[in-house]
Amino acid sequence: MWDKCVALVDMVAFFPSCEQLDFPEFKGKPVAVTNGDAGTTIISSSYEARAYGVKTGMHLNEASKLCPDIIQRPSRPERYSEISANIMNALRNITPDMEVFSIDECFMDLKPVLSLYGSVEKIAELIRSTVLEAGNGMVCSIGISEGKLTAKFCAGLNKGKTTIVSPDKIQGYMAGHNLARLCGIGPSLLSYLNNLGYYKIGDIVKAPPNLLFGVRGDT
């Protein structure tokens, strides 16, 4: 069933979570991380802030109107990198076949170590407990499927949880979801595909092989 097995591990609200880790008084409160001390643009926010409608890219003044109690924290790249390195190094003990995708994401090739742990579910539990311990309480989303694209798709569906879809079921699992959920399909490419009549991921299966030839993905 698992000829290929890839996990995408994604920290949940990583920057605000780092702030809440270092400053426990912020836990459970709406936190917005901005681009530096004098920055006014939100680069990430806690889920407590997102519940008020605060979004990445929003101006701090606008966010304050939605959430008057929002706590601004200037970004601390060096500290975030330190916490990230601790987590990534710990995950390498599960499998050395790992690719850091961003400061808060990594891909893990689980196929070579699958027999060591007995099941995909057990590896997922180990990944979660490893992140929790190395990150001093950090929560992550885990997506596991047959490749990078599908693993990232799975991780994005259920934030903070684990989503495992085997290779024989992934095509049907993804078919009914909007194309915008695929990594690399941004506004421009989405508009292009929609104009051609493709709206769902399953629609692409029916498309001619040269549909995306020469088209540059965007975010």
Secondary structure, 3 states (H helix, E strand, C coil): CCCCCEEEEEECCHHHHHHHHHCHHHCCCCEEEECCCCCCEEEEECHHHHCCCCCCCCEHHHHHHHCCCCEEEECCHHHHHHHHHHHHHHHCCCCCCEEEEECCEEEEECHHHHHHHCCHHHHHHHHHHHHHHHCCCCCEEEEEECCHHHHHHHHHHCCCCEEECCHHHHHHHHHCCEHHHCCCCCHHHHHHHHHCCCCEHHHHHCCCCCCCCCCCCCC
